[in-house]
Amino acid sequence: MKEIVILSGKGGVGKSVLTAALGWQLAGKARVALADTDVDAPNLHLTLGAQLQSGHEIKASEKALIDYGKCSACLQCQETCKFSAIIGNEKPLVLPYSCEGCGACAIACPEQAITIASVTNGRINLFSAETLIMVGGELQIGESNSGMLVDAVKEEARLKAEEIGAEILLIDGPPGIGCPVIAAVQGADFAVTVTEPTPAALHDLARVIQVIHHFQVPVGIVINRADLYAAGKKAICRYAEITTFRSWLKFLVMK
Amino acid sequence: LARTPKIVGRTYRSNLGEMTLFTGELSPTAEESARVIRLLKARAFRQAADFDLFIVDTSPGTHCNVIFALEGADHVLAITELSPLGAHDLELILSLLETFSLPGWVVINRAEISGTADQVPALAVSHDTPVKATFPLDNLLVKSYVEATPVVRMFPQSHCSLIFSALAHSVVEKLVA
């Protein structure tokens, strides 16, 4: 099975629309499964026209929990935390959205009052549209560790894909270049990047391609809204030519 | 074992006439975007006395990057469009604002793309976040965007520049005056 991830750097340039269209087009030629790893704002099911089949909560996050019965309020945990996730003057308070669950505070605590526990940070949903199946992740509002949630979505999507004997797993990626993008690109066989002929989109494209190169995943570029700005389209083509010598860059113009 | 600092990004300060721009940039392949945002905001807010207003441009989504960008905000502008995708993601961001008790306004972009035209205003009502401005599809806006020049500078009399001007007036009235 081949894994294809769709990325863009910039948001709103057409990742999910491209993923859905590719999904439907490939479905006639191969067995296809899809995954939505834009766990912040998952909407591949909307562009695909898919219906929710089932879903479950997932604990893809770890947090420090303080037992205030044991806590002596020495605040050594606060000094130890490199993520500024523990606040408070009289007693320590963990900010759940800042805590990475690294456990340094639990080691530093002289009273052994801190434990690291798995917490629910999202859902994994199964959607279907005729013959297509799609596994999507959904980060709970106010929660963190979207990278770990992306890993969990990919794991479940691979299992589902194997179950139906899929030859292609299409992964709709998140915008940006941060942890969820890194999680989405790892292990992919090919990355399709989507851009548009605007300075902002090309700037962000170059950044996400640096990340893709780092993981040595072959990459191609799709230009959306190609007739928007002729000079912008030229700039993308120039960028693609310059970048070709150090990658397997191919590109395609979508009219 | 020792913990040592590692470069994960850069922050920049640039001057643009009467405005000052603080930019945070994550090094590609680094994961610590939330740290860059926190350090950038700390750097900018150290000079808070020099400014009347801070406008923070966030990343898309709802995760830690967005939460750190919203931290400490007095008011939030949630930009959306009248598509099912726009409505879906707007609902997420409005829920996030409720979680952190942040007041705000909804701004609608590309207002002619409809289909589910009533979904967004209904969400604005149910989340008690008024729609403050509505922008039509404007070719002049696209033209200025691809030239990397703000439309209000390139075409100050265009339809959308006038809406921007009214929105800026509302912001000043609400937060500065």
Interface residues (C-beta under 8 A of the other chain):
Chain A: G11 G12 S16 D38 V39 D40 A41 N43 L46 T47 K82 F83 S84 Y97 S98 L139 I141 G142 E143 S144 S146 G147 P174 P175 G176 I177 G178 C179 P180 I182 P197 T198 P199 A200 R207 V208 Q210 V211 H214 L228 Y229 A231 G232
Chain B: R3 L26 P28 T29 E31 S33 A34 R35 R38 S59 P60 G61 T62 H63 C64 N65 V66 I67 P84 L85 H88 D89 L92 S95 L96 T99 F100 V142 Y145 V146 A148
